[in-house]
């Protein structure tokens, strides 16, 4: 197993895991720490969630990987899913970060995204690297990848709540800085 600290941020849907992650990224960048990887965001139309997109944090490339009205035979929770998008944008972003950045990000290892075998493999490889990593996921998610993550000795899982959401980024940044500088 890797020696570097891995941080899992869990929380319920809609609490702001991605926004918290963006705050952490900004704070790490202010410290001169390079960060790369993938982020996800919901897509809304007329105040209704209709899908999800993935973004490579470094290149800012975005693509829709799940949508109510996408043409795809794979369906998860009512969303049609394009695994190629996850692999072309998300997996490549994680690979690029693992090769080039100080910290690797994986935002939302969700029930939809873990349908991609390539995603699961690249996350497991990144977890085994001697490099800090931040992974977000739904608090109650129990997919096989997250079961493996929860069993690891080298991951510190922090729960994002309404009470700690303003302070959690500072804690994560302090942990990462201690890891990289120590």
Secondary structure as UniProt FT lines:
FT   STRAND          6..11
FT   TURN            13..14
FT   HELIX           17..30
FT   TURN            31..32
FT   STRAND          35..45
FT   TURN            46..47
FT   STRAND          48..56
FT   TURN            57..59
FT   STRAND          62..67
FT   TURN            68..69
FT   STRAND          75..76
FT   TURN            77..78
FT   STRAND          79..81
FT   HELIX           83..85
FT   HELIX           86..91
FT   HELIX           92..100
FT   STRAND          103..106
FT   TURN            111..112
FT   HELIX           113..115
FT   HELIX           117..127
FT   STRAND          132..138
FT   TURN            139..140
FT   HELIX           144..151
FT   STRAND          155..159
FT   TURN            162..167
FT   HELIX           168..181
//
